Amino acid sequence: MHLDPLAIVTAFGLIFLAELPDKTMFASLAMGTRMRPLYVWFGTSAAFAVHVAIAVGAGSLLGLLPGWIVKLVSALMFGFGAFVLLRAGGDDDEEDTAGKTVTGFWPVFSTAFMAVFISEWGDLTQITTANLAATNGTASTAVGSFLALTSVSALALVAGRFIAKRVPLKTVQRVGGVCMAGLAIWSLVEVFTG
């Protein structure tokens, strides 16, 4: 297993930016106000590990196709990701945080796991992870994506309210969208020059 530091950093950066304004961040923030944050983080991290494994597996299957097809599919997926992020309004509301406090490791873990596991199916970050795995290698993409997803969850649990008040989510979405648009253009150029 070879880990490419540039591929890890690329996956981390893209997935981190794409996940930051995602509903999962707000779900983690909301769960952290009613449940023990460390237990929530364990649950969300376990769900992210499963999703990264699925996405990397799908990406490795894409990697079996001829190079120009993979690059074309990558360009289209990055273009779609850029469109989604740039078009998004950043108006996701925080979930209602009023409610009963849930205690105990397993109830909190399973609640956080299921919330993330269900909400992440077909999510932009899962598609981006599969896309990156097809072009940048599965192990490096898996490491970078998993670290990014768990970092966003931890960030939401530790400093979510601060971020929501100080950094406009629209700005984060635009930066992520511009990065993905750049990768789409780069992938298209590689189709015609490679």
C-alpha positions as a Python dict, from the first residue, in 0.01 Angstrom:
ca = {
    (1, 'M'): (0, 0, 0),
    (2, 'H'): (154, 327, -118),
    (3, 'L'): (39, 656, 32),
    (4, 'D'): (86, 967, -179),
    (5, 'P'): (104, 1278, 45),
    (6, 'L'): (-24, 1507, -233),
    (7, 'A'): (-325, 1280, -296),
    (8, 'I'): (-399, 1272, 79),
    (9, 'V'): (-383, 1653, 103),
    (10, 'T'): (-595, 1692, -213),
    (11, 'A'): (-862, 1455, -82),
    (12, 'F'): (-855, 1616, 261),
    (13, 'G'): (-888, 1969, 123),
    (14, 'L'): (-1169, 1895, -120),
    (15, 'I'): (-1371, 1677, 114),
    (16, 'F'): (-1321, 1914, 407),
    (17, 'L'): (-1450, 2211, 206),
    (18, 'A'): (-1740, 2013, 60),
    (19, 'E'): (-1846, 1873, 398),
    (20, 'L'): (-1814, 2196, 596),
    (21, 'P'): (-2142, 2350, 479),
    (22, 'D'): (-2314, 2009, 467),
    (23, 'K'): (-2614, 1912, 676),
    (24, 'T'): (-2402, 1648, 850),
    (25, 'M'): (-2200, 1924, 1016),
    (26, 'F'): (-2519, 2077, 1150),
    (27, 'A'): (-2651, 1736, 1256),
    (28, 'S'): (-2327, 1678, 1451),
    (29, 'L'): (-2361, 2022, 1608),
    (30, 'A'): (-2722, 1955, 1705),
    (31, 'M'): (-2650, 1608, 1842),
    (32, 'G'): (-2355, 1746, 2037),
    (33, 'T'): (-2581, 1986, 2223),
    (34, 'R'): (-2806, 1702, 2344),
    (35, 'M'): (-2561, 1413, 2366),
    (36, 'R'): (-2208, 1353, 2485),
    (37, 'P'): (-1989, 1499, 2204),
    (38, 'L'): (-1719, 1229, 2217),
    (39, 'Y'): (-1981, 954, 2175),
    (40, 'V'): (-2137, 1145, 1887),
    (41, 'W'): (-1795, 1175, 1724),
    (42, 'F'): (-1735, 799, 1755),
    (43, 'G'): (-2071, 731, 1590),
    (44, 'T'): (-2023, 979, 1306),
    (45, 'S'): (-1666, 859, 1249),
    (46, 'A'): (-1778, 496, 1221),
    (47, 'A'): (-2045, 595, 966),
    (48, 'F'): (-1791, 797, 768),
    (49, 'A'): (-1550, 500, 765),
    (50, 'V'): (-1820, 283, 607),
    (51, 'H'): (-1904, 547, 348),
    (52, 'V'): (-1540, 607, 258),
    (53, 'A'): (-1489, 232, 210),
    (54, 'I'): (-1791, 216, -21),
    (55, 'A'): (-1684, 524, -217),
    (56, 'V'): (-1323, 407, -254),
    (57, 'G'): (-1447, 66, -369),
    (58, 'A'): (-1662, 229, -635),
    (59, 'G'): (-1370, 451, -737),
    (60, 'S'): (-1136, 155, -772),
    (61, 'L'): (-1385, -6, -1012),
    (62, 'L'): (-1385, 316, -1215),
    (63, 'G'): (-1007, 291, -1222),
    (64, 'L'): (-1033, -29, -1430),
    (65, 'L'): (-1174, 168, -1724),
    (66, 'P'): (-950, 325, -1992),
    (67, 'G'): (-775, 639, -1867),
    (68, 'W'): (-955, 888, -2090),
    (69, 'I'): (-1297, 760, -1979),
    (70, 'V'): (-1200, 791, -1612),
    (71, 'K'): (-1075, 1145, -1670),
    (72, 'L'): (-1392, 1238, -1858),
    (73, 'V'): (-1613, 1093, -1582),
    (74, 'S'): (-1398, 1274, -1326),
    (75, 'A'): (-1434, 1602, -1513),
    (76, 'L'): (-1811, 1559, -1527),
    (77, 'M'): (-1836, 1468, -1158),
    (78, 'F'): (-1613, 1757, -1050),
    (79, 'G'): (-1818, 1986, -1274),
    (80, 'F'): (-2136, 1859, -1111),
    (81, 'G'): (-1983, 1911, -766),
    (82, 'A'): (-1880, 2266, -858),
    (83, 'F'): (-2232, 2336, -986),
    (84, 'V'): (-2391, 2204, -666),
    (85, 'L'): (-2159, 2403, -438),
    (86, 'L'): (-2174, 2727, -637),
    (87, 'R'): (-2550, 2705, -678),
    (88, 'A'): (-2617, 2624, -310),
    (89, 'G'): (-2765, 2907, -115),
    (90, 'G'): (-2601, 2830, 218),
    (91, 'D'): (-2938, 2861, 386),
    (92, 'D'): (-2939, 2528, 570),
    (93, 'D'): (-3098, 2590, 904),
    (94, 'E'): (-2969, 2429, 1218),
    (95, 'E'): (-3191, 2153, 1342),
    (96, 'D'): (-3395, 2220, 1651),
    (97, 'T'): (-3164, 2166, 1944),
    (98, 'A'): (-3436, 2158, 2206),
    (99, 'G'): (-3507, 1810, 2324),
    (100, 'K'): (-3417, 1541, 2570),
    (101, 'T'): (-3058, 1462, 2648),
    (102, 'V'): (-2957, 1116, 2531),
    (103, 'T'): (-2706, 938, 2755),
    (104, 'G'): (-2508, 618, 2740),
    (105, 'F'): (-2247, 521, 2484),
    (106, 'W'): (-2448, 280, 2267),
    (107, 'P'): (-2765, 489, 2233),
    (108, 'V'): (-2561, 798, 2140),
    (109, 'F'): (-2323, 603, 1913),
    (110, 'S'): (-2606, 430, 1726),
    (111, 'T'): (-2808, 751, 1690),
    (112, 'A'): (-2508, 942, 1549),
    (113, 'F'): (-2406, 648, 1327),
    (114, 'M'): (-2751, 607, 1175),
    (115, 'A'): (-2803, 981, 1126),
    (116, 'V'): (-2480, 1011, 926),
    (117, 'F'): (-2501, 672, 756),
    (118, 'I'): (-2844, 746, 611),
    (119, 'S'): (-2784, 1111, 524),
    (120, 'E'): (-2451, 1056, 343),
    (121, 'W'): (-2580, 817, 73),
    (122, 'G'): (-2510, 972, -265),
    (123, 'D'): (-2376, 1284, -94),
    (124, 'L'): (-2138, 1512, -280),
    (125, 'T'): (-1849, 1404, -57),
    (126, 'Q'): (-1913, 1037, -127),
    (127, 'I'): (-1920, 1100, -502),
    (128, 'T'): (-1607, 1315, -480),
    (129, 'T'): (-1428, 1044, -280),
    (130, 'A'): (-1513, 782, -544),
    (131, 'N'): (-1397, 1021, -812),
    (132, 'L'): (-1066, 1092, -639),
    (133, 'A'): (-1008, 721, -572),
    (134, 'A'): (-1039, 650, -944),
    (135, 'T'): (-774, 906, -1033),
    (136, 'N'): (-550, 951, -726),
    (137, 'G'): (-534, 605, -571),
    (138, 'T'): (-759, 433, -323),
    (139, 'A'): (-546, 427, -7),
    (140, 'S'): (-442, 792, -20),
    (141, 'T'): (-795, 904, -104),
    (142, 'A'): (-940, 693, 177),
    (143, 'V'): (-701, 839, 433),
    (144, 'G'): (-751, 1199, 320),
    (145, 'S'): (-1130, 1169, 292),
    (146, 'F'): (-1174, 995, 626),
    (147, 'L'): (-955, 1251, 803),
    (148, 'A'): (-1149, 1536, 644),
    (149, 'L'): (-1490, 1395, 733),
    (150, 'T'): (-1398, 1318, 1093),
    (151, 'S'): (-1228, 1657, 1126),
    (152, 'V'): (-1543, 1838, 1017),
    (153, 'S'): (-1748, 1635, 1262),
    (154, 'A'): (-1503, 1715, 1544),
    (155, 'L'): (-1497, 2079, 1442),
    (156, 'A'): (-1875, 2093, 1452),
    (157, 'L'): (-1880, 1934, 1795),
    (158, 'V'): (-1608, 2157, 1940),
    (159, 'A'): (-1647, 2490, 1766),
    (160, 'G'): (-1959, 2465, 1549),
    (161, 'R'): (-2139, 2761, 1692),
    (162, 'F'): (-1834, 2983, 1657),
    (163, 'I'): (-1793, 2890, 1289),
    (164, 'A'): (-2162, 2933, 1211),
    (165, 'K'): (-2152, 3286, 1356),
    (166, 'R'): (-1816, 3401, 1213),
    (167, 'V'): (-1761, 3232, 873),
    (168, 'P'): (-2036, 3261, 614),
    (169, 'L'): (-2114, 2915, 482),
    (170, 'K'): (-2176, 3067, 139),
    (171, 'T'): (-1807, 3167, 130),
    (172, 'V'): (-1696, 2814, 216),
    (173, 'Q'): (-1927, 2673, -53),
    (174, 'R'): (-1789, 2912, -313),
    (175, 'V'): (-1428, 2825, -234),
    (176, 'G'): (-1509, 2455, -259),
    (177, 'G'): (-1701, 2513, -583),
    (178, 'V'): (-1414, 2705, -742),
    (179, 'C'): (-1169, 2428, -642),
    (180, 'M'): (-1394, 2163, -795),
    (181, 'A'): (-1443, 2369, -1112),
    (182, 'G'): (-1065, 2394, -1141),
    (183, 'L'): (-1032, 2017, -1105),
    (184, 'A'): (-1304, 1965, -1368),
    (185, 'I'): (-1115, 2184, -1614),
    (186, 'W'): (-787, 2012, -1531),
    (187, 'S'): (-944, 1667, -1585),
    (188, 'L'): (-1091, 1780, -1920),
    (189, 'V'): (-754, 1912, -2033),
    (190, 'E'): (-600, 1574, -1943),
    (191, 'V'): (-862, 1395, -2156),
    (192, 'F'): (-753, 1588, -2465),
    (193, 'T'): (-381, 1611, -2395),
    (194, 'G'): (-313, 1271, -2236),
}
